[in-house]
Amino acid sequence: MDRREFVAASGAALVTAAGARRPGVPVIPLPSLPPSVALQEPTFSPGVFAARIEKARAALAAAKLDLLVATPSTNYEYLTGYNPERSERLIALFLPVKGEPIIVCPAFEVERLKQHSVPANLRAWEEQGNPYDVVHDIARDLKPPHRRGHAGLEPTTAYQTLLKLDDAMDNWEFKATDALFRDLRIVKAPEEVVMIRRAVAIIEDAIAATFAQLGGGMTERDVAATLSAEVAKRGCPTAAPPPRRWRARWSC
């Protein structure tokens, strides 16, 4: 179950439980998080991402790949600490087995990526330029001598982006990395376990606070909005009320 599914399930459980309450049946409150803990901004140290980069390099070597190419996604964020979201303008991480990570990005994104991402060699392209010219130069410099290069591509990369990368990276062959990322991410590091527990505590606390506000005449949408607001108070400022049928779209 991913984070969005967990929140959706929590919301559904809240409505079910609310409907099942009967007069005279006591409700056992859940423990409340102190505000100073609940509102802490979750961050990992640069050392966490350095360790992830080294794990990824080891996985690349084991898969006989020379390079990993990742466009904005949760996998990109796993390696860099930040997801700038996809757009029509290319942003891509190039992680060679040996050598420093390189991020290709529009020039106007450089400062934002410096601020939010782990250190990397940023190769900017100007608005009037072609980002795939930059990609071509990187691919030429990183290609192993005397043979084609083998590059792993982040599995959710858009097909049109793949076509353009393939055209720019002549003498490179792309391979799928579904299994590589699954193996990297399936075993949680201690700091990730702490973050998961924090997320669970926030949701439980938000549900308890929502229960305390339930009253006659409230609709499912009212409850959903209340739960969303309580989640937002506890560190998810981009939370939004789920649409009908509890298909949650929270992005905390």
C-alpha positions as CSV (number, residue, x, y, z in Angstrom):
1,M,0.0,0.0,0.0
2,D,1.5,3.4,-1.0
3,R,1.1,6.7,0.9
4,R,-2.0,7.8,-1.1
5,E,-3.7,4.5,-0.7
6,F,-3.0,4.6,3.1
7,V,-4.5,8.0,3.4
8,A,-7.5,6.9,1.4
9,A,-8.0,3.8,3.6
10,S,-7.7,6.0,6.7
11,G,-10.4,8.3,5.4
12,A,-12.7,5.4,4.5
13,A,-12.1,3.8,8.0
14,L,-13.0,7.2,9.6
15,V,-16.3,7.4,7.8
16,T,-17.2,3.8,8.5
17,A,-16.3,4.2,12.2
18,A,-18.3,7.4,12.4
19,G,-21.4,5.7,11.0
20,A,-21.0,2.8,13.4
21,R,-21.0,4.9,16.5
22,R,-24.0,4.5,18.9
23,P,-25.1,6.6,21.8
24,G,-23.5,5.6,25.0
25,V,-20.6,3.8,23.4
26,P,-17.4,5.4,24.6
27,V,-14.7,6.4,22.1
28,I,-11.1,5.8,23.1
29,P,-9.1,8.8,22.0
30,L,-5.8,8.3,20.2
31,P,-2.7,10.0,21.7
32,S,-2.1,13.5,20.3
33,L,1.2,14.6,18.9
34,P,2.8,17.7,20.5
35,P,2.7,20.5,17.9
36,S,6.5,20.9,18.0
37,V,6.8,17.3,16.8
38,A,3.9,17.2,14.5
39,L,5.0,20.2,12.5
40,Q,8.6,19.3,12.1
41,E,9.7,19.4,8.5
42,P,10.9,15.9,7.5
43,T,14.4,16.0,6.0
44,F,17.2,13.6,5.4
45,S,20.9,14.6,5.7
46,P,23.1,14.7,2.7
47,G,24.8,11.6,3.9
48,V,21.6,9.6,3.4
49,F,21.5,10.5,-0.3
50,A,25.2,9.9,-0.7
51,A,24.6,6.4,0.6
52,R,21.7,6.0,-1.8
53,I,23.9,7.1,-4.7
54,E,26.5,4.5,-3.8
55,K,23.9,1.8,-3.5
56,A,22.6,2.7,-6.9
57,R,26.0,2.6,-8.4
58,A,26.6,-0.9,-7.0
59,A,23.2,-2.0,-8.4
60,L,24.2,-0.5,-11.8
61,A,27.5,-2.4,-11.8
62,A,25.7,-5.6,-10.8
63,A,23.3,-5.2,-13.7
64,K,26.2,-4.4,-16.1
65,L,25.0,-0.9,-16.7
66,D,27.3,2.1,-17.2
67,L,24.8,4.9,-16.5
68,L,21.4,5.6,-14.9
69,V,19.1,8.2,-16.5
70,A,16.2,9.4,-14.3
71,T,13.6,12.1,-15.0
72,P,11.5,13.7,-12.3
73,S,9.6,11.0,-10.4
74,T,9.6,9.4,-6.9
75,N,12.7,7.5,-8.0
76,Y,14.5,10.7,-9.0
77,E,13.5,12.2,-5.6
78,Y,14.8,9.0,-3.9
79,L,18.3,9.8,-5.3
80,T,18.4,13.6,-5.2
81,G,16.1,14.6,-2.3
82,Y,13.8,16.6,-4.5
83,N,11.1,16.1,-7.2
84,P,10.8,19.2,-9.5
85,E,7.9,17.5,-11.3
86,R,7.8,16.9,-15.0
87,S,7.1,19.5,-17.6
88,E,7.8,20.0,-21.3
89,R,11.3,21.2,-20.3
90,L,13.8,18.5,-19.8
91,I,15.2,17.8,-16.3
92,A,17.2,14.6,-16.0
93,L,19.7,13.0,-13.6
94,F,22.6,11.2,-15.2
95,L,24.3,8.9,-12.7
96,P,27.4,7.1,-14.0
97,V,28.9,4.1,-12.3
98,K,32.0,6.2,-11.8
99,G,32.0,10.0,-11.6
100,E,29.8,12.7,-10.2
101,P,26.1,12.9,-10.8
102,I,25.0,15.3,-13.5
103,I,21.6,17.0,-13.7
104,V,20.5,18.6,-17.0
105,C,18.0,21.4,-16.4
106,P,16.7,24.7,-17.8
107,A,18.9,27.6,-16.7
108,F,16.0,29.2,-14.7
109,E,15.8,26.0,-12.6
110,V,19.4,26.0,-11.5
111,E,19.0,28.0,-8.2
112,R,15.9,26.0,-7.2
113,L,17.7,22.7,-7.8
114,K,20.8,23.9,-5.9
115,Q,18.6,24.8,-3.0
116,H,16.6,21.6,-2.8
117,S,18.7,18.8,-4.4
118,V,21.8,17.0,-3.2
119,P,25.1,18.4,-4.8
120,A,25.5,17.5,-8.4
121,N,27.1,18.9,-11.5
122,L,24.3,21.1,-13.0
123,R,24.4,21.4,-16.8
124,A,22.0,24.2,-17.7
125,W,20.4,24.8,-21.1
126,E,19.0,28.2,-22.2
127,E,15.4,28.7,-23.2
128,Q,16.4,29.2,-26.9
129,G,18.7,26.1,-26.8
130,N,18.2,22.4,-27.3
131,P,18.6,20.4,-24.0
132,Y,19.3,17.3,-26.0
133,D,22.5,18.9,-27.4
134,V,23.6,18.9,-23.7
135,V,22.5,15.3,-23.3
136,H,24.5,14.4,-26.5
137,D,27.7,15.9,-25.0
138,I,27.2,14.1,-21.7
139,A,26.6,10.8,-23.4
140,R,29.7,11.2,-25.5
141,D,31.9,12.0,-22.5
142,L,30.5,9.1,-20.4
143,K,30.4,6.4,-23.1
144,P,32.8,3.5,-22.4
145,P,35.6,3.2,-24.9
146,H,35.5,0.6,-27.7
147,R,31.9,-0.5,-27.1
148,R,28.3,0.7,-26.8
149,G,27.2,2.2,-23.5
150,H,24.4,0.5,-21.5
151,A,22.1,3.0,-19.8
152,G,19.3,2.2,-17.3
153,L,16.3,4.4,-17.8
154,E,13.9,5.3,-14.9
155,P,10.8,3.2,-15.6
156,T,8.2,6.0,-15.6
157,T,10.0,8.2,-18.1
158,A,7.7,9.5,-20.8
159,Y,7.9,7.7,-24.1
160,Q,8.5,10.9,-26.0
161,T,11.4,11.7,-23.7
162,L,12.8,8.2,-24.3
163,L,12.7,8.8,-28.1
164,K,14.6,12.1,-27.8
165,L,17.1,10.6,-25.4
166,D,17.7,7.7,-27.7
167,D,18.2,10.0,-30.6
168,A,20.7,12.2,-28.7
169,M,22.6,9.3,-27.1
170,D,23.9,7.5,-30.1
171,N,26.0,4.4,-29.3
172,W,24.0,3.9,-26.1
173,E,21.5,1.1,-25.5
174,F,18.7,1.6,-22.9
175,K,17.6,-1.0,-20.4
176,A,14.7,-1.2,-18.0
177,T,15.4,-0.5,-14.3
178,D,12.1,-1.6,-12.7
179,A,13.8,-4.4,-10.8
180,L,16.8,-2.1,-9.9
181,F,14.7,0.5,-8.2
182,R,12.5,-2.1,-6.6
183,D,15.5,-3.7,-4.9
184,L,16.9,-0.3,-4.0
185,R,13.8,0.9,-2.3
186,I,12.1,-2.2,-0.9
187,V,14.4,-2.5,2.2
188,K,13.9,0.7,4.3
189,A,16.8,2.4,6.0
190,P,16.5,3.3,9.7
191,E,15.9,7.0,8.8
192,E,13.1,5.9,6.4
193,V,11.4,3.8,9.1
194,V,11.4,6.9,11.4
195,M,9.7,8.9,8.6
196,I,7.1,6.2,8.0
197,R,6.3,6.1,11.8
198,R,6.0,9.9,11.8
199,A,3.5,9.7,8.9
200,V,1.5,7.1,10.7
201,A,1.4,9.2,13.8
202,I,0.3,12.3,11.9
203,I,-2.6,10.3,10.2
204,E,-3.7,8.8,13.5
205,D,-3.6,12.1,15.2
206,A,-5.5,13.8,12.4
207,I,-8.2,11.1,12.5
208,A,-8.6,11.5,16.3
209,A,-8.9,15.3,15.9
210,T,-11.5,14.7,13.1
211,F,-13.5,12.4,15.3
212,A,-13.7,15.1,17.9
213,Q,-15.4,17.4,15.4
214,L,-18.0,15.0,14.0
215,G,-21.6,16.1,14.4
216,G,-25.1,15.6,13.1
217,G,-25.8,16.6,9.6
218,M,-22.2,16.3,8.4
219,T,-21.7,14.8,5.0
220,E,-18.8,12.6,3.7
221,R,-17.4,15.7,2.0
222,D,-17.5,17.6,5.3
223,V,-15.7,14.8,7.0
224,A,-13.2,14.6,4.2
225,A,-12.5,18.3,4.3
226,T,-12.0,18.2,8.0
227,L,-9.6,15.3,7.9
228,S,-7.7,17.0,5.1
229,A,-7.4,20.2,7.1
230,E,-6.2,18.3,10.2
231,V,-3.6,16.4,8.1
232,A,-2.4,19.8,6.7
233,K,-2.0,21.2,10.2
234,R,0.4,18.4,11.0
235,G,2.9,18.9,8.3
236,C,1.2,18.3,4.9
237,P,0.4,21.8,3.7
238,T,-0.5,20.6,0.1
239,A,-3.1,18.2,1.4
240,A,-6.5,18.5,-0.5
241,P,-9.9,17.0,0.2
242,P,-10.4,13.7,-1.6
243,P,-13.0,13.6,-4.3
244,R,-16.0,11.3,-4.2
245,R,-15.5,7.6,-3.4
246,W,-12.5,8.5,-1.3
247,R,-10.0,8.5,-4.1
248,A,-7.5,10.6,-2.2
249,R,-5.1,12.9,-3.9
250,W,-3.0,14.0,-0.9
251,S,0.6,14.8,-1.8
252,C,2.2,15.2,1.6
